[in-house]
Amino acid sequence: MDEILISGKTLPEAYHSALVALSESGKEVPCPDYGTNQKEISLTMIISDSLGEPLISRLFPGGHRALEQYRQEILFGILDFEVARGNWHYTYHDRIAAQIPQVIQELRRNPYSRRAVIDARRIDDDWAHDSPACLQHLQYFIRGGKLHSRILFRSNDAVKATFMNAFALIMLQSEIAGELGVGVGSYSHRANSFHVYQKDFDTLDVYCRKIKTMSLSSLTYEYEGDWKILMEEEQPSIAAMTEELRNR
C-alpha cells in the first residue's frame, strides 16, 4: 500500500491534494466486511495553518447544517445519549471528552510535554462489535507558543468523512488552545487506510476533475463571515432535533 505525504497551508488545500493522491495512487482492493471494493492509500496530511482561510471546502457531501451538527457532536457530545441508551457503541466525544481536562492540565504543567495524549480506541470494546472506532489517537504539543495536533485514524473515508472529521478536530484544537491561552498551530491527519468505496468512485472522479480544472478560490468558502453565520443559524433547529431524539 502506497505511503503518501501531503502538505498544505489550509485544510482545503491539503484535503484536495489528498483526494487527487488517492485517485491517482490508490489501489483497488476487496473490502469483504462491506461486500464491495475500495481504493486506498496510507496518507498523512499536514496543514500548517489549521485555521487559515479559506477554511471550508465545497467538496464534501454536506452543507453548513451537517457541518455544524458534526462540530457539536465532537465538541459537545450532543448525541452521546444514544450510547447510554445502547443504540450506538460509541461517539468520538464519548470516547475523548473525559481525557481533555487531563491534556489541558498536563500542558499547563509542562508546555513542552510529550504526554498530552488522548486514546479513542478501547481494545476491550472495539473487538466486541463490528463497528470499531476509526479515530484512534490524538496528541497535542505546544511549540513556538502554539498548540499543534497530531491525529491518527485507522481508517478514513476520503469522500464521505475526512473533511468533516478534520474540520471538527481543528475546532477542538482551537478550543483547547483557547483554554491554554496559546495560538493554534499545525494539524496533522494520519489515515492508515485512506480510502473510497466503489459506490463513490464516480464522486471522487468528479471532485478530482474540479480540483484540476478550477481555482482553489472557486472550490472554497471563507469560514469567518457568511459560512460561520450560516452554521450558527442552524443551531436552533439542531437543538430541536436533538431534544426530539432525546425524548423519544
N, C-alpha and C positions, 0 to 999 in steps of 0.2 A: 504494500500500500504506500503510495507516494506521500512524502512529508513536504508540506508547503508552508512557507513563512510569508505572511502578508503584513505590510505596514502601511499606515496612512495617518494623516493628521487628524481627520474626523471619522466618526463612526460610519457615515455613508460611504466615504471614500474607501475605507478598508473593507466594508461589507460588500460593496460592488466588486472590488477586486477579488474577494473570496469567492463570490458566485462564478466569476469568469474562470478562476483557477479550478473550481470543481467541474465546470462544464468541459474545460479543455484537458484536464489531467485525471479526472475521476475514472475509475474502472468500474464497469458494471459487474456486480456480483449478486448471488442469490441472497434473499432475506427470508428464510423459511418461517421464522416466527410470525411473519405477517403475510405469507403466501404471495410474495412479489419479488421483484428485483430492485436493487438500488445502485446508484452510482456514488462512490465515496473516495475521500482522501483523508489523511490526517492533516489538520490545519491549525496553525497558530496565527491569530490576527491581533496585531499590536496597533493601538490607537494612541498617538502621542498626546493629543489634547482631547480628553474624554468629553468635555462639554463644548468643544469647538463647534461653531456654526459653519454651514448648515448642519443641524443635528438629525433631521428626520429624512429618511429615505422614502421615496414613493413606491419602492419595490418591495412591499410586503403585503400579505393578504389580510388587511385590516385597516380600519380608519382610526380617527382620533379617539372614538369611544372605546374600541378594543384596546388601544394602547393605554388609555387612562385606566381602564379596568385592570389590565395586567400590571401596571405600575402599582396600583393599590393592593393587588394580590401579593406582590413581592414585598412592598414596604410595610403594609398594614395588616395583611392576612385577612382580608375581608371575606374570604371563603373558607377559612380554617375550620369553621363549624362542620363542614362536610366530612372532615377527618374524624372529629369527635363522634359523629353520627354513624361512622363506619361506611359511608358512601364512597370515600376516597381513601387510598392508602396513605397519602401524604399531600402536603403542599410544600413548596420551597420555603415559604415563610414559616410554616410549622417546624420545618427542619432546622432553620438557621436563626430564628429570632432570638432564642434564649442565649445564643452564643455571642451576639453582637455586643452586649454590655461588657463581656469579658474582653473582647477585642479592643474596645474603647479604653477600658481600664489598663490593659497591657500597654497600649501605645501612649497613654498618659504617663505610665510608669517609666517607660523607656521608648522614646520616639524612634530609636534605631532598632527596635526589636525585630526579630525574625520569627516570633512566636504568635503573631496575630493571625491565627488560622481558624477557619470555620469548616467543619466537615458536614456535608449534606447527606453523605452516604451512611446508612445504618446497616451494617452487614447482617445482623440478626433478622432484620425486617425485609431488606431488599431481596434476599434469596427466597423469601417465603411466598412471593406473589409474582405475577407475570408483568408487572409494570414498575420496575425499579426506577429510582430517581435518575434522571440524566445528568443533572448538576451534581458534581461530586465534591468540589473543594474550592474554597475561597481563601485568599491570603492577601493581607494588606501591609503595606510598607509606607513609612514616612521618610522621604528622601528629598532634600532640597526644599523643605518647607511645604511639600505637597503630599497628598495621600495617593498612592498608586495601588491598583488592584490587579491580582493575578487569579484568573478564574479557570477552572477545569471542568469540562463536560466529558463524560464517557462517550456520549452520542448526542448529535445535534442536527436537527432537521434544518437544512440550509434555507429552504424556501419558506417553510411554514413557521419556524420558531426563532431562528438565530437573531434577526433584527430586534424582535421584541424582547428576547432574553437579554441581549446586550444593552438595550436602552434602559430596561428596568434595573439591571445591575449597576449601570452607571449612575442612575438616580439614587440607588442605595449607597454607592460610593460617595456621592455628593452629600447625602445625609450624614454619613459617618464623618466625613471631612468637616462638616459644619459643627458637629458635636466636639470635634477635636480642635477647632479653630485654625485649621490649615487649609491650603488650597487643594484643588482637585487636579491630580496629575494624570498619568497614563493609565490605560486599561488594556489588559492582555486577555484574550479569549482563546483558550485552547480546546479544540474538539478532537478527541482521538478518532472518532468516526464522524466526519463532516459529510453529510450525505443528503441525497434527494431520492425519494421513492419514484418508481416507474410512472405512477399516475401523474407526477408533477414534472416529468422530463420536459414536456412542452412548455410549461410555465417557466422553467429555468431557461430554456432556449429563448423565449420572448424577452425575459429580463436581460439576458446577455446581449441580445441584439440591440436593445435600448442603450445599455451601458456603452457599447462600442460605437454607436452612431449618434448619441445625444450628449450634450454637455452635462457636467455634474450639476450645474445650477438648475437645469430643466428637470432633473430627477430627484430633487431635494426640496425640503421646506426649512425655513428658519423655525426653530423651536420657540425661542423667546419672541413673543409677539402673537401673531394670529394662531399658530398651531397650539401653543400652550393655552391660549384663551379658549379655543375650541375644545380642548381636553377638559378644561375646568368647567365649561358649560355642561359637560356630560355628567358631572359629579352628582347632581340631584337624581337623575334617572338611574345611575349606577347604585346609589344608596337605596332607592326604592326597590330596585331589583333584588339587591342583597337582602333587604328586610323581608320581602316576599318569600324568598327562598328559605330564610331563617325560620319563618313562621309556618312553613308547610308541615 
